[in-house]
Amino acid sequence: MIKNSLKNFGKNLIYLFVPMGLVYLFILIAVFVFVEAAMRDVGTAFAALTKLMDDSLQQSSASLQQFVSYAISQIDWNGNFWDTLKTVINTNWIGNTFRGFMETLSQSTEGFEQDLTAIVARLADGIIADISVAGSLCALGVLSANFATRFILRSKVAKRNAKQFVIAHTLVPVAQTALLTVSLVLIATIRLYSLLVFVAFAVLTSLLSLCSSYLIYRDNGLQLKEVLTGKNILQHLASMGIILLINATVAVVLFFINKIIAVLLLIPLLIYSANIVDVTTDRLVRTLAEQKAARPAQADIG
């Protein structure tokens, strides 16, 4: 199985472009959606802030004039021009003037501080919502890439009926996603035992992969115990480990070149690698089923 996994990994490398294309497409869509939504939120906030400032300036014109006169009087405008400029730039005059300006507005305009806080809060909530939408689109892209890669790679193994299709493309991915989610939560909550959780996740992933292949190719009297053998589990784990080591090596090399490129290439590579191992598992279990079916026939011939 290890040899077949590495062989399939290299032979089907052209299909790496499937997850790459879908992941990049959804990332591009997410970026455009985020930029458009964020600009709209910023524009709305800017319009509300402009209106608030206009109303406040009208109500606080007298107080503001007094404050501005006071702030300007703190600078010696009769000295050397460059010395005056350095004083303005190199001291806290600009920051203090701005803070005093806002405090004057707040004190002389009823509800100014509350309205300003509400505008900032709405903008922050809007940006957070925009990030959530963009993140959801990226996640959808990863899921779509995984589904498409799984479909294309596994369609090369054998044709399936409707029941096998449902098992391979709905129930199994849901179970894998649930297993991954639970593992990540456990790693985040019990950090001291993260390594044990990771090992347990790897073993359970192998069991799940073998079980899913068994559900698809269990015809001809093949039993689950013939699939879930120690040899098959160890071979599956070794295949995953070697391919993950290849991914890690590629990631390290790419990180030295560019971190963004490394992340963008690593995600599709991980999707492709995971599905390659599953395809090899399918072929292993299908071979066992075919051998099981051939034994009675050979016995009859004898």
VENURJO-V70694 format. One record per residue. N is the residue number from 1. D_FIRST is the distance of its C-alpha to the first C-alpha in whole Angstrom. Layout:
N/D_FIRST
N/D_FIRST
This chain:
1/0
2/4
3/5
4/5
5/6
6/9
7/10
8/10
9/12
10/14
11/15
12/16
13/18
14/21
15/20
16/21
17/24
18/24
19/24
20/26
21/29
22/29
23/29
24/32
25/34
26/34
27/35
28/37
29/39
30/39
31/41
32/43
33/44
34/44
35/46
36/49
37/49
38/49
39/52
40/54
41/54
42/55
43/58
44/59
45/59
46/61
47/63
48/64
49/65
50/67
51/69
52/69
53/70
54/73
55/74
56/74
57/76
58/79
59/79
60/79
61/81
62/84
63/81
64/79
65/82
66/83
67/80
68/79
69/83
70/82
71/79
72/80
73/83
74/81
75/80
76/83
77/83
78/86
79/85
80/83
81/80
82/77
83/78
84/78
85/75
86/73
87/75
88/73
89/70
90/70
91/71
92/70
93/72
94/70
95/68
96/71
97/72
98/69
99/69
100/73
101/73
102/70
103/72
104/75
105/74
106/72
107/76
108/78
109/76
110/75
111/71
112/70
113/68
114/66
115/66
116/64
117/62
118/61
119/60
120/58
121/56
122/56
123/54
124/52
125/51
126/50
127/48
128/46
129/46
130/45
131/42
132/41
133/41
134/39
135/36
136/36
137/36
138/33
139/31
140/31
141/30
142/27
143/26
144/27
145/25
146/22
147/23
148/24
149/20
150/18
151/21
152/20
153/17
154/16
155/19
156/17
157/15
158/18
159/21
160/22
161/25
162/27
163/26
164/22
165/23
166/25
167/22
168/20
169/22
170/25
171/24
172/21
173/22
174/25
175/23
176/21
177/24
178/26
179/24
180/24
181/27
182/28
183/26
184/28
185/31
186/30
187/30
188/33
189/35
190/34
191/33
192/33
193/30
194/28
195/25
196/25
197/25
198/22
199/20
200/21
201/20
202/17
203/16
204/18
205/16
206/13
207/15
208/16
209/13
210/12
211/16
212/17
213/14
214/16
215/19
216/18
217/17
218/19
219/21
220/22
221/22
222/19
223/19
224/18
225/18
226/15
227/13
228/14
229/13
230/13
231/10
232/8
233/10
234/10
235/6
236/7
237/10
238/9
239/7
240/11
241/13
242/12
243/12
244/15
245/17
246/17
247/19
248/21
249/22
250/23
251/25
252/27
253/27
254/29
255/31
256/33
257/33
258/34
259/33
260/34
261/31
262/29
263/29
264/29
265/26
266/24
267/24
268/23
269/20
270/19
271/19
272/17
273/14
274/14
275/14
276/11
277/9
278/11
279/11
280/7
281/8
282/10
283/9
284/7
285/10
286/12
287/11
288/12
289/15
290/16
291/16
292/18
293/21
294/21
295/22
296/25
297/26
298/25
299/27
300/30
301/30
302/31
